[in-house]
Amino acid sequence: MYKRILVPLDGSPFSEEIIPYAAGLAAVHGTELVLLRVADKASDEEDARDYIDSIASTHGAHGLSLVDTGDAAQAILREAGRQPSTLLAMTSRGRSGLMELVLGSVAQRVVRGVGGPVLVYHPTGARTQGRAPVKLRSVVLPLDGGSLPEAMASDAAEFARWIDADLEVVSAVQSVSAAEVGEAAGSEMPALESGYVHSMATDLAKRHGVRIDWEVLHGDPVMAITDHVVRRGDVILAMVTRRKDALEAALLGSVTAGCLRKAGVPILMRLP
């Protein structure tokens, strides 16, 4: 599925927190793992090269340093596009602005510009030095009955098959009182949701030949999904984010953004 995994680093420990996940993915099929440092001026080239070579040798990866005095996001996208079948894996790191609090400005533009899934991790400040590659065993695909999450379904299924992981299809149902929907309708809702999730899971298993599991979660979607994955160190989420013309507040309030902040696992995300 992917022939190269490209990990952009900005020289900070935060950006390095995605490396154990990328290394674990690379180990499954011996996929090339490349760590990239983009320097914004020629005078920083030597330091950038020394830094990336040191980090790469620690993780058994290839190091690549580039000098680009313009836009770091565009430099990353150009390098990713230079070799087809490249998966970008990076951390989010907000510095200013509403959207950047959720998805750092460089990560934000990369997700918008790459034209496919990007693996994104919200850094926590944990040390990665000496940490073993993470063996991922499950890809969790949250659905809500809408077309946007289901647009990610095929990518999630193919990704799970590529890394020989299970695909978990889940849906979070918020409690609704019988008074709000009527007694009969209220009693039917759990069965309807279970039927929908089971149907989606069965269809994905048939179409993609992937091992499948499914579950209906209960409660606020962000909290329910977070509780489902937060104590598991061997999963990623697969979700969509919004287009550039969406309101910043909508991104901040979205389920994807909430899970990125709270779930503590990487998210394979893409624009719908």
Secondary structure, DSSP 8 states (H G I E B T S, - for coil): --SEEEEEE-SSHHHHTTHHHHHHHHHHHT-EEEEEEEESSGGGHHHHHHHHHHHHHHHT-EEEEEE-SS-HHHHHHHHHHHSSSEEEEEE----SSHHHHHS-HHHHHHHHHSSS-EEEE-------TT-------EEEEEE-SSHHHHTTHHHHHHHHHHTT-EEEEEEEE----HHHH-HHHHHHHHHHHHHHHHHHHHHHHHHH---EEEEEEESSHHHHHHHHHTT-TTEEEEEE---TTS-HHHHHHSHHHHHHHHS-S-EEEE--
